[in-house]
Amino acid sequence: MGQKPNTLTPEASPLARFGYHVRELRERRNHTLRSLAEATYISYSKLWKWENAQRAPKHRSEVELLDRELDGRGLLPELWDRIGTGSPSTTHVSVPAAHVSETSKTLVMAVAGQAGSRDDDTDTVVVPCRVHGRIRFVPVPRRVVLASGLAGLAATALPAPPAHAAAADMSSPVEHFSQLRRVMIQTDNLIGPRHVLPALQQHLTQLAARRRASRGADAAALLALETRYEELAGWLAQDIGDERTAHGHTAKALDASHITGDVDLTAYILGRKAQLASDTGHPADALGLAAAARRTAQAGSRLEVIAVMHQAHAHAVLGDATDALKAYDTALTLLSRAEADNVWGSWLDEAYISTARARSLAALGAYEEAAAGFDTAIASLPPTYRRDRGVYLARSARAHAGAGNVSLAAQIGLQAVGIAAETGSARIIGQLDRLDQALAPASREAGVADFRAALDQIVLHPA
């Protein structure tokens, strides 16, 4: 395909302007169309058509991925919004591709090859795949996932909201989007993030457009709500294993919280960034972020307790047992003095801190004590928290395996596999991957083979 002259006139259409700036950014980053296609897993033919204004991108997630790769700092999504193609429908929304390791990139290329040419117009979803015996979350064409029989991992549609939510007062956009957010949180608790995140991202796009068109108090209220949407999107993206998208949404939430001047929200998001850093293998960064969250939080608030808990777990991941356990003692003391009517951390109680402490004990290798803590938490967890039950079961199983209770670990792990299959939660599957490695030497023990076979049935195996 030949290239058109790289020109832009004042009369250029929004589509032409978008294409012009894609090419400008690509050339500035020293990318060819081929190298950009390989870096983003967006087909060469798509990129060529976008640059030459022959087609507009269908999905904002692709535009955001391209903008990040080309360091566009939000320019491309802004230009895409002006094209007027509309947002993707609720039933056809792609999940943004994750930033993956070189090993995973090789895997993605191999899997994509099974589906045919990479120039095909295919959505991608981030799914768990076996890579050299370990489970990794990588972006894979949706039709490959469907062809594998793992249709649940390719799910995109959010179930219809209750009638009272659908009937929200559209004259109040803040209340309308607030109700939608509450519905999505409830749905996530029941069926996990894979069904919820695409719909949330669509509503986030609509919310941002409404906020840009508003002025004064309405714009301020919508921005505050948009910040909460970004934070929730970051949490959901993390829970499907899409770490890059999780970092992106959480960073946007932090920026917006500074704009709104909501100090409480800033403290909360700093804590979320600390949690994300710990969970993605950067505990030293987590320690600094947690300290910043505590400095920002009001003294005596539940936000301060949350920040101290993040400090505690970062210490545990770093192997500092004394500092970790001391921080949990501090969190309990602060909680006993904290106000009870604040919206932030209203769910925080001694049982929650005990469960977080169990997770840190497992990180420190104190498996027996950790297993006891998780088993207590599972017994008291409300049945509506289906995904969280799966997380606790997986962590409990890993702790029991570490304590040498192999058969019990396999039995509990098998329960967690069922919930992982329903929700696609990366937090569950990540723990089950660790359990799988721990149980591998005991493959002949009762129940271990059944657990490992069940786990293999819910992850993709490239040929």
Phi, psi and chi 1 to 4 in degrees:
 res  aa     phi    psi   chi1   chi2   chi3   chi4
   1 MET       -  134.7  -62.8 -178.8 -178.3      -
   2 GLY   -85.4  160.7      -      -      -      -
   3 GLN   -98.6  140.0  -64.0  -73.8  -11.8      -
   4 LYS   -83.4  157.2  -68.2 -176.0  178.0 -179.3
   5 PRO   -57.3  140.7  -22.9   32.6      -      -
   6 ASN   -86.1   76.3 -168.2    6.0      -      -
   7 THR  -124.5  160.0   58.5      -      -      -
   8 LEU  -146.8  123.9 -176.0   67.1      -      -
   9 THR  -105.5  159.6   64.9      -      -      -
  10 PRO   -59.1  -25.4  -24.4   34.3      -      -
  11 GLU   -88.0    2.6  -64.4   80.0   17.6      -
  12 ALA   -59.0  144.5      -      -      -      -
  13 SER   -71.8  162.0   67.0      -      -      -
  14 PRO   -56.2  -35.5  -27.2   35.8      -      -
  15 LEU   -65.5  -42.0  179.5   57.8      -      -
  16 ALA   -65.9  -38.2      -      -      -      -
  17 ARG   -65.3  -40.6  -71.0 -178.5  178.5  -84.0
  18 PHE   -59.4  -49.2  176.6   82.8      -      -
  19 GLY   -61.4  -40.0      -      -      -      -
  20 TYR   -59.5  -46.0  172.3   87.5      -      -
  21 HIS   -74.8  -29.2  -74.4  -70.7      -      -
  22 VAL   -58.9  -46.9  169.3      -      -      -
  23 ARG   -65.9  -42.3 -179.8  176.9  -63.2  155.3
  24 GLU   -58.5  -47.8  -76.7  -74.4  -65.8      -
  25 LEU   -66.8  -39.1  -70.0  169.9      -      -
  26 ARG   -61.7  -46.8  173.0  176.3   63.6   78.6
  27 GLU   -68.7  -33.9  -67.7  176.4  -12.3      -
  28 ARG   -65.3  -31.6 -170.1  178.5  -55.9  170.1
  29 ARG   -90.4    7.5  -62.0  -75.0  -69.7  177.8
  30 ASN    60.4   37.9  -64.0  -42.5      -      -
  31 HIS  -100.3  139.3  -95.4  -56.1      -      -
  32 THR   -87.8  169.7   64.5      -      -      -
  33 LEU   -61.4  -37.7  -81.7  171.7      -      -
  34 ARG   -65.6  -45.9  -70.4  -69.3 -179.6 -167.9
  35 SER   -68.0  -33.7   67.1      -      -      -
  36 LEU   -69.0  -38.4 -175.6   56.5      -      -
  37 ALA   -61.4  -41.1      -      -      -      -
  38 GLU   -68.6  -35.0  -68.6  175.1    0.5      -
  39 ALA   -73.9  -30.0      -      -      -      -
  40 THR  -110.4  -11.8   60.0      -      -      -
  41 TYR    62.2   25.6  -55.1  105.7      -      -
  42 ILE   -99.9  131.5  -61.7  172.8      -      -
  43 SER   -63.6  151.9   70.2      -      -      -
  44 TYR   -55.6  -44.2  175.0   97.6      -      -
  45 SER   -64.8  -38.4   62.7      -      -      -
  46 LYS   -60.6  -50.3  -86.3 -170.9  179.8 -177.5
  47 LEU   -60.3  -41.0  -67.1  170.8      -      -
  48 TRP   -63.7  -44.0 -174.3   89.5      -      -
  49 LYS   -65.5  -36.2  -69.8  171.5 -176.2  175.9
  50 TRP   -66.1  -47.8  -65.2   -7.6      -      -
  51 GLU   -60.7  -35.9  -77.4 -164.3    1.6      -
  52 ASN   -97.8   16.9  -68.0  -77.6      -      -
  53 ALA    57.4   32.2      -      -      -      -
  54 GLN   -94.3  -15.8  -67.2 -168.5    7.0      -
  55 ARG  -159.2  144.5  178.4 -174.0  -62.8  176.9
  56 ALA   -94.6  146.8      -      -      -      -
  57 PRO   -58.8  141.0  -22.2   32.9      -      -
  58 LYS   -84.2  -28.5  -66.8 -179.3  179.7  179.3
  59 HIS  -122.6  128.9  -54.4  -64.2      -      -
  60 ARG   -60.6  -32.8 -175.0 -177.6 -178.1   86.5
  61 SER   -58.9  -37.6   60.7      -      -      -
  62 GLU   -66.7  -40.2  -68.1  179.0  -47.9      -
  63 VAL   -64.9  -42.1  179.1      -      -      -
  64 GLU   -65.9  -39.1  -68.6  177.0  -16.7      -
  65 LEU   -62.4  -43.8  174.7   62.7      -      -
  66 LEU   -64.0  -41.7 -168.7   62.0      -      -
  67 ASP   -61.8  -40.9 -172.5   78.5      -      -
  68 ARG   -66.2  -42.7  -71.6 -165.7  -64.8  -90.7
  69 GLU   -64.1  -35.9  177.0   64.4   29.5      -
  70 LEU   -95.7    5.6  -62.1  178.3      -      -
  71 ASP    55.9   45.2 -164.9   24.9      -      -
  72 GLY   -79.0  -10.9      -      -      -      -
  73 ARG    54.6   39.7  -58.1 -175.4 -179.5 -176.7
  74 GLY    90.4   -2.2      -      -      -      -
  75 LEU   -65.2  -46.5  173.6   63.1      -      -
  76 LEU   -65.6  -44.2  -63.4 -177.6      -      -
  77 PRO   -60.5  -36.1  -26.8   36.5      -      -
  78 GLU   -65.1  -43.5 -179.6  178.8  -14.2      -
  79 LEU   -66.8  -37.2  -67.8  170.9      -      -
  80 TRP   -63.4  -36.8 -178.2   78.7      -      -
  81 ASP   -61.1  -27.5  -73.6  -21.2      -      -
  82 ARG   -84.5   -9.6  -60.9  175.9 -174.4  175.0
  83 ILE   -68.7  -34.7  -66.7  173.9      -      -
  84 GLY    86.0   23.3      -      -      -      -
  85 THR   -80.0  -13.6   58.5      -      -      -
  86 GLY    85.8  163.8      -      -      -      -
  87 SER   -82.0  158.0  -58.7      -      -      -
  88 PRO   -62.0  151.5  -17.0   28.4      -      -
  89 SER   -70.9  158.7   68.7      -      -      -
  90 THR   -58.6  -29.7  -55.3      -      -      -
  91 THR   -93.4    7.1   58.5      -      -      -
  92 HIS  -148.0   67.4 -168.2   64.4      -      -
  93 VAL  -122.0  127.3 -174.5      -      -      -
  94 SER   -88.3  152.5   65.1      -      -      -
  95 VAL   -89.5  133.0  179.0      -      -      -
  96 PRO   -56.5  144.0  -20.8   30.7      -      -
  97 ALA   -72.5  147.7      -      -      -      -
  98 ALA   -87.8  159.9      -      -      -      -
  99 HIS   -82.2  119.9  179.1   66.8      -      -
 100 VAL  -123.6  164.9  -63.5      -      -      -
 101 SER   -73.3  168.0   66.2      -      -      -
 102 GLU   -60.7  -38.4  -68.9  -57.8  -42.4      -
 103 THR   -59.8  -43.3  -60.2      -      -      -
 104 SER   -68.8  -33.9  -61.1      -      -      -
 105 LYS   -61.2  -41.9  -72.1 -178.1  180.0  178.5
 106 THR   -60.9  -41.8  -56.8      -      -      -
 107 LEU   -62.2  -45.3  168.0   67.8      -      -
 108 VAL   -61.0  -42.1  173.6      -      -      -
 109 MET   -61.0  -41.2  -65.0  -65.6  -70.7      -
 110 ALA   -66.1  -43.7      -      -      -      -
 111 VAL   -66.2  -42.1  173.2      -      -      -
 112 ALA   -61.6  -34.0      -      -      -      -
 113 GLY   -62.9  -30.5      -      -      -      -
 114 GLN   -66.3  -26.5  -63.4  175.6   35.0      -
 115 ALA   -90.2   -9.5      -      -      -      -
 116 GLY   119.1 -160.3      -      -      -      -
 117 SER   -65.5  143.2  168.5      -      -      -
 118 ARG   -73.3   -6.1  -69.3  179.6   70.1 -112.7
 119 ASP   -82.0   -5.6  -72.0  -11.4      -      -
 120 ASP   -66.8  149.2  -68.2  -19.2      -      -
 121 ASP   -81.6   89.8  -74.4  -28.5      -      -
 122 THR  -122.9  140.5   54.9      -      -      -
 123 ASP   -73.7  160.0  -68.9  -26.9      -      -
 124 THR  -122.9  149.0   59.9      -      -      -
 125 VAL  -130.6  147.3  -74.0      -      -      -
 126 VAL   -85.5  120.0  178.1      -      -      -
 127 VAL  -135.2  157.0  -61.7      -      -      -
 128 PRO   -75.5  130.9   25.8  -31.9      -      -
 129 CYS  -131.8  149.0  -61.2      -      -      -
 130 ARG   -78.3  121.4  -80.0  -75.0 -173.7 -170.9
 131 VAL  -127.3  106.6 -175.5      -      -      -
 132 HIS    52.2   42.8  -57.5  -52.7      -      -
 133 GLY    88.6  -12.4      -      -      -      -
 134 ARG  -108.6  158.8  -61.4  -58.7  -58.0  -88.4
 135 ILE   -96.0  124.5  -60.9  174.3      -      -
 136 ARG  -126.4  148.1  -62.5  -73.6 -177.5  -97.2
 137 PHE   -96.9  118.9  -76.9   79.1      -      -
 138 VAL  -136.5  155.2  -63.7      -      -      -
 139 PRO   -79.2  129.8   27.2  -32.5      -      -
 140 VAL  -134.1  142.4  174.2      -      -      -
 141 PRO   -54.0  136.8  -28.3   36.3      -      -
 142 ARG   -58.6  -39.1 -171.2 -176.3  -51.6  -80.1
 143 ARG   -69.9  -24.3   63.1 -172.3  179.2  122.5
 144 VAL   -67.0  -41.6  172.8      -      -      -
 145 VAL   -64.2  -43.7 -178.7      -      -      -
 146 LEU   -63.0  -41.1  -68.4  170.2      -      -
 147 ALA   -66.8  -24.0      -      -      -      -
 148 SER   -76.2  -13.0   73.4      -      -      -
 149 GLY    92.7   -2.2      -      -      -      -
 150 LEU   -95.4   58.1  -61.7  174.7      -      -
 151 ALA   -59.8  -30.9      -      -      -      -
 152 GLY   -60.6  -29.9      -      -      -      -
 153 LEU   -76.2  -15.0  -66.3  177.7      -      -
 154 ALA   -99.6    6.5      -      -      -      -
 155 ALA   -63.9  143.7      -      -      -      -
 156 THR  -132.3  -17.5   58.4      -      -      -
 157 ALA   -92.8  135.7      -      -      -      -
 158 LEU   -86.0  130.1  179.5   69.1      -      -
 159 PRO   -55.1  152.0  -24.8   34.1      -      -
 160 ALA   -57.9  136.0      -      -      -      -
 161 PRO   -70.4  161.1   25.6  -33.5      -      -
 162 PRO   -58.1  158.5  -20.6   30.7      -      -
 163 ALA   -59.0  -37.5      -      -      -      -
 164 HIS   -66.8  -29.5   71.0  -87.6      -      -
 165 ALA   -74.9  -40.7      -      -      -      -
 166 ALA   -65.4  -25.9      -      -      -      -
 167 ALA   -92.7   19.8      -      -      -      -
 168 ALA   -57.9  148.6      -      -      -      -
 169 ASP   -68.9  106.2 -176.9    4.1      -      -
 170 MET   -71.2  -13.3  -72.9  -58.4  -66.2      -
 171 SER   -71.9  -12.9   65.2      -      -      -
 172 SER  -119.8   90.1  173.0      -      -      -
 173 PRO   -61.5  -31.6   19.4  -31.1      -      -
 174 VAL   -63.6  -46.2  173.2      -      -      -
 175 GLU   -67.5  -38.2  178.8   57.8   25.6      -
 176 HIS   -60.2  -51.4  170.8   70.7      -      -
 177 PHE   -71.9  -28.7  -76.1  108.4      -      -
 178 SER   -64.8  -43.0  -66.3      -      -      -
 179 GLN   -65.1  -41.1  -75.4 -159.8   31.9      -
 180 LEU   -59.8  -40.8  -75.8  173.8      -      -
 181 ARG   -64.1  -42.2  179.6  173.6  173.8  -88.3
 182 ARG   -63.2  -40.5  -72.0 -168.1  -71.9  -90.2
 183 VAL   -62.6  -42.1  168.5      -      -      -
 184 MET   -68.3  -35.2  -74.1 -176.1  -77.0      -
 185 ILE   -63.5  -45.0  -69.9  172.9      -      -
 186 GLN   -63.3  -40.4  -67.7  166.5   -0.5      -
 187 THR   -66.9  -39.2  -54.3      -      -      -
 188 ASP   -60.7  -41.1  170.3   53.8      -      -
 189 ASN   -60.8  -31.4  -77.9  -27.3      -      -
 190 LEU   -87.8  -46.2  -73.3  171.0      -      -
 191 ILE  -121.8   -0.7   64.2  172.9      -      -
 192 GLY    91.8  172.6      -      -      -      -
 193 PRO   -80.8  -20.9   31.4  -37.4      -      -
 194 ARG   -63.1  -32.9 -168.1  167.5  -64.7  -82.6
 195 HIS   -81.0  -24.8  -59.9  -90.9      -      -
 196 VAL   -93.3  -39.2 -179.7      -      -      -
 197 LEU   -58.0  -45.9  179.2   59.1      -      -
 198 PRO   -58.6  -41.8  -23.5   34.5      -      -
 199 ALA   -66.2  -40.6      -      -      -      -
 200 LEU   -61.1  -42.6  176.8   67.3      -      -
 201 GLN   -64.6  -36.3  -70.1  172.5  -38.8      -
 202 GLN   -64.9  -46.9  179.9 -175.0   -8.3      -
 203 HIS   -63.8  -34.2  -66.6  -45.4      -      -
 204 LEU   -63.0  -41.2 -179.4   54.1      -      -
 205 THR   -61.7  -44.1  -61.4      -      -      -
 206 GLN   -66.1  -39.6  -63.6  167.0  -10.8      -
 207 LEU   -63.4  -44.0  172.1   57.2      -      -
 208 ALA   -63.4  -40.3      -      -      -      -
 209 ALA   -64.4  -40.7      -      -      -      -
 210 ARG   -65.7  -39.0 -170.8   67.1  176.4 -101.7
 211 ARG   -65.6  -41.3 -174.0 -102.4  -55.1  165.1
 212 ARG   -64.8  -28.5  -66.2 -170.9 -170.9  100.1
 213 ALA   -86.1   -4.8      -      -      -      -
 214 SER  -100.1  167.3  -59.1      -      -      -
 215 ARG  -139.2  159.9  -64.3  -67.2 -178.0  -88.9
 216 GLY    65.8 -138.2      -      -      -      -
 217 ALA   -63.5  -36.0      -      -      -      -
 218 ASP   -63.0  -43.8  -73.9  -15.3      -      -
 219 ALA   -63.4  -40.0      -      -      -      -
 220 ALA   -65.3  -42.5      -      -      -      -
 221 ALA   -66.3  -39.5      -      -      -      -
 222 LEU   -68.8  -35.7  -72.2  169.6      -      -
 223 LEU   -66.3  -40.4  179.4   58.0      -      -
 224 ALA   -61.0  -40.3      -      -      -      -
 225 LEU   -70.9  -38.5 -175.4   56.0      -      -
 226 GLU   -59.6  -36.6 -174.2  178.8  -22.6      -
 227 THR   -61.0  -42.1  -51.9      -      -      -
 228 ARG   -68.4  -35.2  -72.9  164.1  169.9   76.5
 229 TYR   -62.8  -44.3  -96.2   73.5      -      -
 230 GLU   -62.0  -42.2  -68.7  -76.5    7.2      -
 231 GLU   -63.6  -43.2 -174.0  -82.9  -37.0      -
 232 LEU   -65.6  -39.8  178.9   57.6      -      -
 233 ALA   -62.4  -38.2      -      -      -      -
 234 GLY   -63.2  -40.3      -      -      -      -
 235 TRP   -65.7  -45.3  169.5 -112.6      -      -
 236 LEU   -66.0  -40.0  -63.3  178.7      -      -
 237 ALA   -62.8  -40.1      -      -      -      -
 238 GLN   -62.5  -37.0 -179.6 -177.1   -7.4      -
 239 ASP   -77.6   -9.1 -157.7   29.5      -      -
 240 ILE  -104.8    6.0   64.8  167.9      -      -
 241 GLY    89.3    7.9      -      -      -      -
 242 ASP   -93.8   81.0 -168.7  -16.0      -      -
 243 GLU   -66.3  -38.2  -65.7  175.6    5.4      -
 244 ARG   -64.3  -45.4 -177.8  168.7 -175.9  170.4
 245 THR   -64.7  -36.4  -61.3      -      -      -
 246 ALA   -61.1  -47.0      -      -      -      -
 247 HIS   -61.4  -40.8  -79.5  -69.8      -      -
 248 GLY   -63.7  -48.4      -      -      -      -
 249 HIS   -64.8  -40.0  -79.6  -59.2      -      -
 250 THR   -68.0  -37.9  -51.8      -      -      -
 251 ALA   -64.3  -40.7      -      -      -      -
 252 LYS   -63.4  -39.8  -72.9 -178.7 -179.6  178.7
 253 ALA   -62.2  -41.8      -      -      -      -
 254 LEU   -64.0  -44.6 -177.9   61.0      -      -
 255 ASP   -58.8  -46.0  -70.0  -16.1      -      -
 256 ALA   -66.0  -33.7      -      -      -      -
 257 SER   -65.4  -33.8   74.9      -      -      -
 258 HIS   -68.0  -37.6  -74.7  -63.6      -      -
 259 ILE   -65.2  -42.5  -64.8  171.8      -      -
 260 THR   -75.0  -19.4   61.8      -      -      -
 261 GLY    77.0   17.7      -      -      -      -
 262 ASP   -84.0   95.2 -171.2  -25.0      -      -
 263 VAL   -63.8  -39.2  176.8      -      -      -
 264 ASP   -61.1  -43.7  -75.4  -13.1      -      -
 265 LEU   -66.5  -38.0 -173.4   54.5      -      -
 266 THR   -60.3  -44.2  -61.3      -      -      -
 267 ALA   -62.8  -41.4      -      -      -      -
 268 TYR   -64.1  -44.0 -178.6   78.2      -      -
 269 ILE   -71.0  -34.5  -63.7  171.8      -      -
 270 LEU   -59.9  -38.8  -78.0  169.0      -      -
 271 GLY   -64.4  -40.8      -      -      -      -
 272 ARG   -62.8  -39.4  -87.4  -73.0  -63.1  121.3
 273 LYS   -65.4  -36.0  -74.5  178.3   71.3   68.1
 274 ALA   -63.7  -44.1      -      -      -      -
 275 GLN   -61.4  -44.3 -178.5 -177.5   29.0      -
 276 LEU   -63.1  -39.7 -176.6   56.7      -      -
 277 ALA   -64.2  -43.1      -      -      -      -
 278 SER   -62.2  -44.7  -77.3      -      -      -
 279 ASP   -71.0  -20.6  -68.9  -11.6      -      -
 280 THR  -105.6   16.5   55.0      -      -      -
 281 GLY    89.1   24.6      -      -      -      -
 282 HIS  -128.5   65.2  -57.7  -77.1      -      -
 283 PRO   -65.2  -31.0   23.3  -34.2      -      -
 284 ALA   -64.6  -41.7      -      -      -      -
 285 ASP   -63.4  -39.2  -66.9  -16.2      -      -
 286 ALA   -60.9  -39.0      -      -      -      -
 287 LEU   -62.2  -43.2 -157.7   57.2      -      -
 288 GLY   -66.7  -41.3      -      -      -      -
 289 LEU   -66.4  -39.4  -72.7  162.9      -      -
 290 ALA   -65.3  -39.3      -      -      -      -
 291 ALA   -62.7  -40.2      -      -      -      -
 292 ALA   -65.2  -38.6      -      -      -      -
 293 ALA   -62.4  -40.4      -      -      -      -
 294 ARG   -68.9  -38.6 -172.6  176.8 -175.6 -175.4
 295 ARG   -63.7  -34.9  -71.7 -164.7  -56.5  -89.3
 296 THR   -78.9  -33.4  -53.6      -      -      -
 297 ALA   -67.2  150.2      -      -      -      -
 298 GLN   -69.4  135.4  -63.6 -178.4   37.1      -
 299 ALA   -60.0  133.7      -      -      -      -
 300 GLY    85.8    2.6      -      -      -      -
 301 SER   -93.1  163.8   68.3      -      -      -
 302 ARG   -67.7  -25.7  -72.2  172.4  173.2 -104.5
 303 LEU   -63.2  -34.2  -74.4  167.6      -      -
 304 GLU   -65.8  -39.0 -175.7 -177.8   16.1      -
 305 VAL   -62.1  -44.7 -178.7      -      -      -
 306 ILE   -60.1  -43.5  -65.6  170.5      -      -
 307 ALA   -61.6  -41.9      -      -      -      -
 308 VAL   -64.4  -36.9  171.7      -      -      -
 309 MET   -63.6  -39.9  -70.5  172.3   59.9      -
 310 HIS   -65.6  -36.8  -70.5  -47.2      -      -
 311 GLN   -61.6  -43.3  -75.4  179.9  -52.4      -
 312 ALA   -60.3  -46.4      -      -      -      -
 313 HIS   -69.8  -35.4 -171.8   62.2      -      -
 314 ALA   -61.6  -41.6      -      -      -      -
 315 HIS   -60.0  -41.4  -80.5  -56.5      -      -
 316 ALA   -64.1  -44.3      -      -      -      -
 317 VAL   -63.7  -32.9  176.6      -      -      -
 318 LEU   -77.8   -6.9  -71.2  166.7      -      -
 319 GLY    88.7   11.7      -      -      -      -
 320 ASP   -92.3   82.3  -58.1  -31.1      -      -
 321 ALA   -62.7  -44.7      -      -      -      -
 322 THR   -60.8  -47.9  -59.3      -      -      -
 323 ASP   -66.1  -37.1  -71.6  -23.0      -      -
 324 ALA   -64.2  -50.4      -      -      -      -
 325 LEU   -68.4  -34.5  -61.9  178.9      -      -
 326 LYS   -63.7  -39.5 -178.4  178.5  179.1 -178.7
 327 ALA   -66.0  -37.2      -      -      -      -
 328 TYR   -66.1  -37.0  -82.4  115.9      -      -
 329 ASP   -61.5  -41.2  -71.2  -19.0      -      -
 330 THR   -62.7  -41.7  -60.6      -      -      -
 331 ALA   -61.0  -41.8      -      -      -      -
 332 LEU   -64.9  -40.9  -73.4  169.1      -      -
 333 THR   -63.3  -44.8  -59.6      -      -      -
 334 LEU   -64.7  -37.6  -69.5  172.3      -      -
 335 LEU   -64.0  -37.4  178.3   62.7      -      -
 336 SER   -65.2  -20.0   67.6      -      -      -
 337 ARG  -105.4  -10.9  -57.2  170.2 -177.8  168.8
 338 ALA   -73.6  153.1      -      -      -      -
 339 GLU   -67.7  152.0   73.8  -80.4    7.1      -
 340 ALA  -100.7  -10.5      -      -      -      -
 341 ASP  -104.7    9.4   57.4  -10.9      -      -
 342 ASN   -81.5  141.1 -167.1  -67.5      -      -
 343 VAL   -66.1  -29.8   65.5      -      -      -
 344 TRP   -79.5  122.5  -63.9  106.5      -      -
 345 GLY    74.2   26.1      -      -      -      -
 346 SER   -63.5  -22.0   57.2      -      -      -
 347 TRP   -84.3   -5.8   35.7  -96.0      -      -
 348 LEU   -76.8  126.3 -167.0   60.3      -      -
 349 ASP  -147.5 -179.1   56.5   18.4      -      -
 350 GLU   -63.2  -34.9  -70.1 -172.5   10.1      -
 351 ALA   -64.2  -38.8      -      -      -      -
 352 TYR   -65.2  -43.9 -173.6   91.0      -      -
 353 ILE   -64.1  -37.8  -66.2  177.4      -      -
 354 SER   -62.6  -39.7  177.4      -      -      -
 355 THR   -67.2  -42.1  -54.6      -      -      -
 356 ALA   -62.7  -38.6      -      -      -      -
 357 ARG   -63.6  -37.8 -174.8  175.4 -179.1  -87.8
 358 ALA   -61.6  -40.4      -      -      -      -
 359 ARG   -61.9  -42.6 -176.1 -171.7  179.6 -159.2
 360 SER   -67.5  -37.3  -66.0      -      -      -
 361 LEU   -61.3  -38.7  -72.9  168.0      -      -
 362 ALA   -63.5  -40.5      -      -      -      -
 363 ALA   -63.3  -30.0      -      -      -      -
 364 LEU   -85.4   -5.8  -69.8  165.1      -      -
 365 GLY    89.6    7.0      -      -      -      -
 366 ALA   -87.8   71.4      -      -      -      -
 367 TYR   -69.5  -39.4  -68.1  117.4      -      -
 368 GLU   -62.9  -46.3  -70.5 -171.9    5.1      -
 369 GLU   -66.1  -38.4 -166.9  175.2   -8.1      -
 370 ALA   -63.8  -43.8      -      -      -      -
 371 ALA   -60.6  -41.9      -      -      -      -
 372 ALA   -62.0  -41.0      -      -      -      -
 373 GLY   -64.0  -43.0      -      -      -      -
 374 PHE   -67.4  -40.0  -73.8  127.4      -      -
 375 ASP   -62.8  -38.5  -68.9  -15.7      -      -
 376 THR   -65.1  -42.0  -60.9      -      -      -
 377 ALA   -64.0  -41.1      -      -      -      -
 378 ILE   -62.7  -40.1  -68.3  166.6      -      -
 379 ALA   -64.3  -28.2      -      -      -      -
 380 SER  -102.9    1.6   60.9      -      -      -
 381 LEU   -77.4  131.1 -165.2   65.7      -      -
 382 PRO   -61.3  144.1  -22.4   33.3      -      -
 383 PRO   -62.7  -22.7   18.8  -30.4      -      -
 384 THR   -69.9  -19.5   52.7      -      -      -
 385 TYR   -87.9   66.1  -75.2   74.0      -      -
 386 ARG   -64.6  -48.2 -179.9   71.8  171.3  161.4
 387 ARG   -64.4  -42.8 -171.3  -94.6  -36.3  -81.3
 388 ASP   -63.6  -33.9  -72.6  -12.7      -      -
 389 ARG   -61.2  -41.1  178.5  174.2  -63.0  -84.4
 390 GLY   -62.4  -40.6      -      -      -      -
 391 VAL   -62.3  -47.4  173.2      -      -      -
 392 TYR   -64.6  -40.6  -71.4    0.2      -      -
 393 LEU   -61.8  -43.6  -75.9  167.8      -      -
 394 ALA   -64.8  -41.0      -      -      -      -
 395 ARG   -69.2  -38.7  -71.3  175.3  177.8  166.9
 396 SER   -61.6  -44.4  171.2      -      -      -
 397 ALA   -61.1  -42.7      -      -      -      -
 398 ARG   -64.3  -39.0  176.3   64.8 -172.3   91.2
 399 ALA   -66.7  -42.1      -      -      -      -
 400 HIS   -63.9  -37.7  -79.8  -66.4      -      -
 401 ALA   -63.6  -41.7      -      -      -      -
 402 GLY   -64.1  -30.4      -      -      -      -
 403 ALA   -83.7   -2.0      -      -      -      -
 404 GLY    94.3    2.8      -      -      -      -
 405 ASN   -88.6   73.4  -58.7  -40.6      -      -
 406 VAL   -64.8  -49.6  173.0      -      -      -
 407 SER   -63.1  -42.8  -64.8      -      -      -
 408 LEU   -64.1  -40.1  179.3   58.4      -      -
 409 ALA   -60.5  -43.7      -      -      -      -
 410 ALA   -64.9  -39.2      -      -      -      -
 411 GLN   -64.0  -46.4  178.2 -175.8  -18.2      -
 412 ILE   -68.1  -39.9  -63.2  172.4      -      -
 413 GLY   -60.2  -36.2      -      -      -      -
 414 LEU   -63.8  -37.3 -166.2   57.8      -      -
 415 GLN   -63.4  -41.0  -63.3  177.2   49.6      -
 416 ALA   -66.8  -33.1      -      -      -      -
 417 VAL   -58.8  -41.9  168.8      -      -      -
 418 GLY   -59.9  -41.7      -      -      -      -
 419 ILE   -72.9  -35.8  -60.8  175.8      -      -
 420 ALA   -61.2  -38.3      -      -      -      -
 421 ALA   -64.7  -36.0      -      -      -      -
 422 GLU   -71.9  -41.0  -63.7  170.1    8.3      -
 423 THR  -103.2  -24.6   64.8      -      -      -
 424 GLY    67.6   21.5      -      -      -      -
 425 SER   -69.0  124.0  169.5      -      -      -
 426 ALA   -67.6  -28.4      -      -      -      -
 427 ARG   -66.3  -38.1  -71.2 -169.5  -63.6  151.0
 428 ILE   -70.7  -50.0  -58.4  174.9      -      -
 429 ILE   -65.5  -35.5  -64.6  174.5      -      -
 430 GLY   -61.7  -42.3      -      -      -      -
 431 GLN   -67.6  -37.5  -74.7  -65.4  -41.2      -
 432 LEU   -68.0  -31.1  -67.5  177.4      -      -
 433 ASP   -63.6  -42.7  175.3   51.2      -      -
 434 ARG   -65.5  -39.4  -64.7 -177.7  179.4   92.6
 435 LEU   -63.5  -41.4  175.9   61.8      -      -
 436 ASP   -58.5  -43.3 -177.1   51.1      -      -
 437 GLN   -66.5  -38.8  -60.2  -57.8  -52.3      -
 438 ALA   -68.0  -33.3      -      -      -      -
 439 LEU   -88.8  -10.9  -65.6 -179.7      -      -
 440 ALA   -53.6  -42.9      -      -      -      -
 441 PRO   -67.7  -15.9  -20.6   34.2      -      -
 442 ALA  -110.6   37.0      -      -      -      -
 443 SER   -62.4  -18.1   57.2      -      -      -
 444 ARG   -91.8   -5.8  -64.6 -175.0  179.3 -179.4
 445 GLU   -70.1  157.4  -65.9  -76.0  -20.1      -
 446 ALA   -58.9  126.9      -      -      -      -
 447 GLY    86.6  -19.2      -      -      -      -
 448 VAL   -66.1  -45.4  173.0      -      -      -
 449 ALA   -62.5  -38.1      -      -      -      -
 450 ASP   -64.0  -43.9  -69.1  -21.1      -      -
 451 PHE   -61.1  -47.7  159.0   73.2      -      -
 452 ARG   -66.0  -36.3  -58.4 -169.9   76.1 -162.7
 453 ALA   -67.5  -40.4      -      -      -      -
 454 ALA   -65.1  -40.6      -      -      -      -
 455 LEU   -63.6  -40.9  179.6   59.9      -      -
 456 ASP   -62.6  -25.9  -90.7  -16.0      -      -
 457 GLN   -76.2  -13.1  -70.2  177.2    5.1      -
 458 ILE  -109.8    8.5   68.2  168.9      -      -
 459 VAL  -123.3  156.9  -60.0      -      -      -
 460 LEU   -82.5  140.0 -161.0   62.5      -      -
 461 HIS  -121.2   99.3  -63.4  -97.2      -      -
 462 PRO   -66.3  144.1   23.8  -32.4      -      -
 463 ALA   -70.7      -      -      -      -      -
